[in-house]
């Protein structure tokens, strides 16, 4: 049998070094657990950055994919297929919107949202040609395409990839005064994560999202919510915006929409906004393909029951109750999050976030560091109460409490 060491060496030799993964080579997965090539099991507290909200090989989603594989998997948008209309209609309904623009990756959906906002700005708002501006927040993560990194504040994401795309203004996350000052007659959209994931699960101050919603309405600006990581049950609601009673003009969705099986993403908005497109102005060969639609339709059906949102809320409350005691021990300096999603800043004396993640791996738990000192936890929503408690015990053991 090929060993994990052999497989890691082969990957290092032949794959561009864009990631620095933990030294684990997965062979199988089920629910909240992964098994490596040597047969060792790991509790997955990362869940593919929320792409695996429903766990590994969820039976309902696997069955939906298998059934569609026996029928048709791709047509391109040159013709319609029999799952497409239902996918668009049911996703729009889940979001309380009217229209869907299907895509594949989250970054592609963000790019599509940017194009949509600009097109709307010129055709509907009347912004002069080439003058559209989009306001974003510092510490954001919306993907790694050239346009998206142009408004990133992360040096690792930006360095050596210029020249950068113009048309964006960055303001501090959570600062309504700065947001108000940034909005001008040429602003077409504000693009925000309701909770910033890559930055370390940063929850904005109470009242911030409603304040942004109020400002955007007053200035005739679109509020675009990037719920790629935070949406579809992760925070205990279908969308993180719901916690503050906010409905944006546009949702950007991805990750969990594909059920951990296929890449599926979408922009969801009103007919007024997405209706600005004309045939030939935008497209995607694989966007809205039959296999993607079949899996996503099952994801939507599962979310419609509210079961997974309730589970994330209940287990998330228990997780945060356990984590809340950690700062008093001196092992972490801060704990943030909502639902089954948390960011912990590790105290300097305990090492880097990477070192803590390595120690967790040794104890059979997979988590990932972010920005040096932060550990992110995002268990699958199907994790059992007992398994989650065991995983948190391993975390406490690693932290020495």
ABEGO torsion letter per residue (X at the ends): XBBAAAAAAAAAAABBBABBBBBBBBABBBEABBBBAAGBBBBBAAGGGGAAAAEBGBAAAAAAAAAAAAABABAEAABBBAAAAAAAAAAAAAAGBABBBBBABAAAAAAAAAAAAAAAAAAAAGBBBGABBBBBBBGBBAEABAAAAAABABAAAABGAOBBBBGBBBBBBGBAAAAAAABBAABABBBBBABBAAAGGBBBBBGAAAAAAAAAAAAGBBBBBBAAAABGGAAGBABAAAAAGBBBABBBBBGAAAGGABBBBBBBBBAAAAAABBBGABEBAABGBAAAAAAAAAAAAAAAAGAAAAAAAAAAAAAAAAAAAAAAAGABABBBEBEBBBBBBBBAAAEBAAAAAAAAAAAGBBBBBBGGABBBBBBBAABBAAAAAAAAAAAAAAAGX
